[in-house]
Amino acid sequence: MNGERVAFVILCLIFVGLPAAAFGYQHARTAGAGVRVVDLEARLPGVGGWEPEVLRLKAGEPVRLRIHSPDVLHSFAIGRTEVGPVDVVPGQLTEIEFSIDEPGTYTFYCTRWCSTDHWRMRGTLEVVAADGSIPLSSMEPAPYISLGIELDEGRGQPEGQVPAPALAPSAARGAELALSPPPISIADTPAGIFQQLRVSYPGRSDGDLWAVVAHAWQQKARASELVLGENLYSRDCAACHGLDGRGDGIMARDLPEEPRDWTDAERLMGASDALLHGKIVRGGMGTGMPGWGDIYTDAEAWALTDFVRFFGFRP
Amino acid sequence: MARAVVERGGRRIELTHLLWFRRAIRGRWIQWLVAIFMLAGFVLAILAGLFGTPVGSRNFGVIFVWIVWWAALIALLVPVTGRLWCSVCPLPLPGEWLQRRALIRVRPGRRLHTLGLKWPRTLRNIWLQNGVFLGVALFSAVILTHPRVTALVMGGYALAAILLSLLFERRVFCRFVCPVGGFIGLYSMVAPLELRVKNPAVCRAHKTKDCCTGNENGYGCPWMLYPGKLERNTYCGLCGECVRTCPLDNVAINLRTPGADLAPRVGERRLDEAYKGLIMLTSALLYSAVFLGPWAGVKEAAYNVFTLPWLGYAIGFLVANLLVVPGLLLGAVALGRRLGRTGDQPLRQSFVEYAYALVPLGLAAWVAFSLSFVLINLSYAWPLLSDPFGWGWDLFGTATMPWTPYFSGLVPTLQVAVLLAGLVVAVNVVFKIGSTHAARVRAALPVAGFCSLVTGGFLWLYLG
């Protein structure tokens, strides 16, 4: 073989052999692994957010997401599932492997406060059934709908002439008083229960009665739920509502409307659990408050509701 | 044994006098194989950029082009070997093969397969290279970090090189278009390696000029040069064709005093080259400010291309490169002429002459700037040997090697040392240029001050 032919063979190896070897090896490797590999880019919402924004998988199909961020720290989680959150550190490749058995539409989202538009950083995961269909959501409607509560029509004000407590009522003090509050439903407000207690115990001071109300709500909420609620609040709410619930989070100044101050007793005592839960799952229309109904499980949404309630009470 | 001779510009050691060296240069295979190895890396970088992970630090295209290749080029190859990279650069190879209809063999007497158009006279300079460099520099924040953009830019260069090879004579792309070749050529004047004829009189007397036309041993100079008149490294790509074709063995590759081309009155002095020196120095300064400085807003503007803030950044970048820093140098030169009362030559000529003093300073600035990220990020290369596409491979067991900054504590010291060395050489050149006029160290003082001021700017940014 003369020199020119040797050179030609070498050139063919580079231009044909190299790509063929690379793609062939990768094909054999992924086909053998039985895992579908999907690349996902996490960008600040103002410059693109998730790319692609919609992912489609087959039910039960193992998938390995390879996520990267070209800008700041993000995180990836899929709402209403156990998948994530995992941090997506800029300059690193984050891999997460999972499968979802239940067909339906899910929301994947960022859990790190990456910017003021962080809450817009959501994408859609469609999990397709074996017959190719994507069933509509099987979620029950939120209780505020069946109870007919209007989330945006001035609800959350104290009922009647109920004096709001000057200090957050102490549940421990309420326990010491050993009075019997009426049973509490999700449609009840603390102010309403307070009024009922006033009728039942006319000789008691307002402070005692509010303490009983606090104790009643504490008995309703399990400690583990409050811990879960606190974790969710820190992760998803504190940046706007503030760590202490005062509406003074670091992102608050850039919002179109001032976030709710959960320590405002007048408003909080007039709000039922169903209303608080409804605000959480639906979000605040036009306020910058995102809806969490597509992301939280029922247990998570109620745990957060209970935690928020305790901005108005002391343990 | 290598032969040492003393000529104008200092002592020289002729490397081609060594038998093994001469054989290595005259044979075509060693150079071809090195170039082919680079071509394989180039193809892999484009494939990885297009199809691999978009994460820059996990992609062969970004790390091996902008960290490994760049470090080797700016910190080693250019300062030590000048344009040696151009002799193994893969970009012009496909076009050259198409022109020659041959991969390695020599086909004497055959014309090159090209339309053979003449490159326009108005573009027979490096203004186009200056422009392309500035154009690319405006997008460098994106090019350097996004594998796909890196691949597209490199692919674009390769296509341009092929297209120009089909239309024009020889290596028009390398000589007049390639933005990398532009600054390599400028900085190769500093290098201690050169290709020169041994005796220009022999060339003048030689009638057939095989070095230009080619013969059975090699092709005519692809860079469209006449080696007999070669006085500077700037445009010689060290391809070695003239060493092969010279029937009188009159072409040598020498070791020489570094920076010999910068001595006054060595070769011509040109405004386009002067501006190249200014652009390179200013770009290094601006890159240091934008990417290493404390101004997050400017950095963000540089990254968000085609936005309004980026437009402001781009305009600022161009104005600084084309007007502000050249204006400052012009002011320093004009002041020097007043101080030294040296009005015996036009201001423009003085400006051009003094601008060559920025060559060693600019090279030092680029080495210092590169040190800031090369040593920190070099360890990203080891995993990519095993997993060039970022697809989770582990071909050689290096895929999980962690990111480890090398000598990070030493970086500021090295930067200071390199910058001060560059300043010393630059000031030395300034005073040599000044001493050619009648008065006149005083004439050189403002330009020396300009060089010191710029060096101070770099030191402030790096040590700040």
Interface residues (C-beta under 8 A of the other chain):
Chain A: N2 G3 E4 A7 F8 I10 L11 I14 F15 L18 P19 A22 F23 Y25 Q26 R29 V37 D39 E41 V47 R66 H68 P70 G91 Q92 L93 E95
Chain B: W29 W32 I36 L39 A40 V43 L44 L47 F51 T53 P54 V55 G56 S57 R58 A102 L103 I104 R105 T145 H146 N304 P388 F389 G390 W391 G392 W393
